[in-house]
């Protein structure tokens, strides 16, 4: 196993913000620690982050290409990267990695794997063998089982679909009648449309159910506006599974009240501007939604980004009635409206202990061509947000792939984020892991 350890040095643990113009407009993240988990630039993007609720000092970060995992056992003081123990080794490529801890404290990772992508953005055209695969760690991310389990897969033959962007959700609520269930939702690209698929496991990820469609409609077959994309899910305190995705300038919601056996008809809950958009110097950008809940009161939150204000902003909507109705959008980034600054690649995490609503994103309020990483935090149920600078060196996304999203998790006043940066002159990206401590 190819593994190395990163110990947080003082210089990395306390970034100096005074040298940047961003520091003049944003305070630093409290208790900030930021490390480079990948020492050499490469194609390191699209991270996922999960905290073990049974042992909050255990945190796992997953990333691509190919699928990799890092872990800490001491609440972020030291990190370890395992670069070989997660990826499906019999495929040429793997990515779109997500991770969750189940109610037993096991880390469950899922990802896509394939030999070759189909036509650009028309992924169902010319697709080779591909699928969604899952692996478990029974020790908080230190080691991963050698057995690779299949959620859905297709062999190479004409006309096969392409499985894309799976997201794994664990039911770890003590009050849930379905506690221990695992759920995965994803986009299936075909030659003629895009579909939202779903599978579940009731035996700790050993076996997965036959995939079912959970959307009332199908989208366009191209990775662009009009497609069904960006599944995200959360389980409420009593076991209701909520799933969201983007479709035709709408955020769509469906619910399952029986542990993922059946779903309510999917329905539009938030009207958005297009969630696929151009950002200067970026290969691509989107504002796919995320959903999270406060397990103490069952409130739900959804975030996304769009350009209804001309520039791209981050928005949040809240439901206090289990998803029946949703509030008017609140702007998460606190710079002036219509200032021309883009904010994108948001990710949402609600602290299950404190109820604080946290959103991480790229921020360009001081530089129209480069971004830093900003953490927004609300302690009044998403009504208002404080913004904090998590990094201080603006970077460009030009000539590299920056992925489609960042990663975030929160527990007990501590927030863990992960994101790619592009050092000046580098031919690739470095993945950074950040910690914020609001208990200090």
Secondary structure in CASP SS format (residue, H / E / C, confidence):
PFRMAT SS
TARGET T0000
AUTHOR 0000-0000-0000
METHOD secondary structure of the structure
MODEL  1
X C 1.00
X C 1.00
X E 1.00
X E 1.00
X E 1.00
X E 1.00
X E 1.00
X C 1.00
X C 1.00
X H 1.00
X H 1.00
X H 1.00
X H 1.00
X C 1.00
X C 1.00
X C 1.00
X C 1.00
X C 1.00
X C 1.00
X C 1.00
X H 1.00
X H 1.00
X H 1.00
X H 1.00
X H 1.00
X C 1.00
X E 1.00
X E 1.00
X C 1.00
X C 1.00
X C 1.00
X C 1.00
X E 1.00
X E 1.00
X E 1.00
X E 1.00
X C 1.00
X C 1.00
X C 1.00
X C 1.00
X C 1.00
X E 1.00
X C 1.00
X C 1.00
X E 1.00
X E 1.00
X E 1.00
X E 1.00
X E 1.00
X E 1.00
X E 1.00
X C 1.00
X C 1.00
X C 1.00
X C 1.00
X C 1.00
X C 1.00
X C 1.00
X E 1.00
X E 1.00
X E 1.00
X E 1.00
X E 1.00
X E 1.00
X C 1.00
X C 1.00
X C 1.00
X E 1.00
X E 1.00
X E 1.00
X E 1.00
X E 1.00
X C 1.00
X C 1.00
X C 1.00
X C 1.00
X C 1.00
X E 1.00
X E 1.00
X E 1.00
X E 1.00
X E 1.00
X C 1.00
X C 1.00
X C 1.00
X C 1.00
X C 1.00
X C 1.00
X C 1.00
X C 1.00
X C 1.00
X C 1.00
X E 1.00
X E 1.00
X E 1.00
X E 1.00
X E 1.00
X E 1.00
X E 1.00
X E 1.00
X E 1.00
X C 1.00
X C 1.00
X C 1.00
X C 1.00
X C 1.00
X E 1.00
X E 1.00
X E 1.00
X E 1.00
X E 1.00
X E 1.00
X E 1.00
X E 1.00
X C 1.00
X C 1.00
X C 1.00
X C 1.00
X E 1.00
X C 1.00
X C 1.00
X E 1.00
X C 1.00
X C 1.00
X C 1.00
X C 1.00
X C 1.00
X C 1.00
X C 1.00
X E 1.00
X E 1.00
X E 1.00
X E 1.00
X E 1.00
X E 1.00
X E 1.00
X E 1.00
X C 1.00
X C 1.00
X C 1.00
X C 1.00
X C 1.00
X C 1.00
X C 1.00
X C 1.00
X C 1.00
X C 1.00
X C 1.00
X E 1.00
X E 1.00
X E 1.00
X E 1.00
X E 1.00
X E 1.00
X C 1.00
X C 1.00
X C 1.00
X C 1.00
X C 1.00
X C 1.00
X C 1.00
X E 1.00
X E 1.00
X E 1.00
X E 1.00
X E 1.00
X E 1.00
X E 1.00
X E 1.00
X E 1.00
X C 1.00
X C 1.00
X C 1.00
X C 1.00
X C 1.00
X C 1.00
X C 1.00
X C 1.00
X C 1.00
X C 1.00
X C 1.00
X E 1.00
X E 1.00
X E 1.00
X E 1.00
X E 1.00
X E 1.00
X E 1.00
X E 1.00
X C 1.00
X C 1.00
X C 1.00
X C 1.00
X E 1.00
X E 1.00
X E 1.00
X E 1.00
X E 1.00
X E 1.00
X E 1.00
X E 1.00
X C 1.00
X C 1.00
X C 1.00
X C 1.00
X C 1.00
X C 1.00
X C 1.00
X C 1.00
X C 1.00
X C 1.00
X E 1.00
X E 1.00
X C 1.00
X C 1.00
X C 1.00
X C 1.00
X C 1.00
X E 1.00
X C 1.00
X C 1.00
X C 1.00
X C 1.00
X C 1.00
X C 1.00
X C 1.00
X C 1.00
X C 1.00
X E 1.00
X E 1.00
X E 1.00
X E 1.00
X E 1.00
X E 1.00
X E 1.00
X C 1.00
X C 1.00
X C 1.00
X C 1.00
X C 1.00
X E 1.00
X E 1.00
X E 1.00
X E 1.00
X E 1.00
X E 1.00
X E 1.00
X C 1.00
X C 1.00
X E 1.00
X E 1.00
X E 1.00
X E 1.00
X E 1.00
X E 1.00
X E 1.00
X C 1.00
X C 1.00
X C 1.00
X C 1.00
X C 1.00
X C 1.00
X C 1.00
X C 1.00
X C 1.00
X C 1.00
X E 1.00
X E 1.00
X E 1.00
X E 1.00
X E 1.00
X C 1.00
X C 1.00
X C 1.00
X C 1.00
X E 1.00
X E 1.00
X C 1.00
X C 1.00
X C 1.00
X C 1.00
X C 1.00
X C 1.00
X C 1.00
X E 1.00
X E 1.00
X C 1.00
X C 1.00
X C 1.00
X E 1.00
X E 1.00
X E 1.00
X E 1.00
X C 1.00
X C 1.00
X C 1.00
X C 1.00
X C 1.00
X C 1.00
X E 1.00
X E 1.00
X E 1.00
X E 1.00
X E 1.00
X E 1.00
X E 1.00
X C 1.00
X C 1.00
X C 1.00
X C 1.00
X C 1.00
X C 1.00
X E 1.00
X E 1.00
X E 1.00
X E 1.00
X E 1.00
X E 1.00
X E 1.00
X C 1.00
X C 1.00
X C 1.00
X C 1.00
X C 1.00
X C 1.00
X C 1.00
X C 1.00
X C 1.00
X C 1.00
X E 1.00
X E 1.00
X C 1.00
X C 1.00
X C 1.00
X C 1.00
X C 1.00
X C 1.00
X C 1.00
X C 1.00
X C 1.00
X C 1.00
X C 1.00
X E 1.00
X E 1.00
X E 1.00
X E 1.00
X E 1.00
X E 1.00
X E 1.00
X E 1.00
X C 1.00
X C 1.00
X C 1.00
X C 1.00
X C 1.00
X C 1.00
X E 1.00
X E 1.00
X E 1.00
X E 1.00
X E 1.00
X E 1.00
X E 1.00
X C 1.00
X C 1.00
X C 1.00
X C 1.00
X C 1.00
X C 1.00
X C 1.00
X E 1.00
X E 1.00
X E 1.00
X E 1.00
X E 1.00
X E 1.00
X E 1.00
X E 1.00
X C 1.00
X C 1.00
X C 1.00
X C 1.00
X C 1.00
X C 1.00
X C 1.00
X E 1.00
X E 1.00
X E 1.00
X E 1.00
X C 1.00
X C 1.00
X C 1.00
X C 1.00
X C 1.00
X E 1.00
X C 1.00
X C 1.00
X C 1.00
X C 1.00
X C 1.00
X C 1.00
X C 1.00
X C 1.00
X C 1.00
X C 1.00
X C 1.00
X E 1.00
X E 1.00
X E 1.00
X E 1.00
X E 1.00
X C 1.00
X C 1.00
X E 1.00
X E 1.00
X E 1.00
X E 1.00
X E 1.00
X E 1.00
X E 1.00
X E 1.00
X C 1.00
X C 1.00
X C 1.00
X C 1.00
X C 1.00
X C 1.00
X C 1.00
X E 1.00
X E 1.00
X E 1.00
X E 1.00
X E 1.00
X E 1.00
X E 1.00
X E 1.00
X E 1.00
X C 1.00
X C 1.00
X C 1.00
END
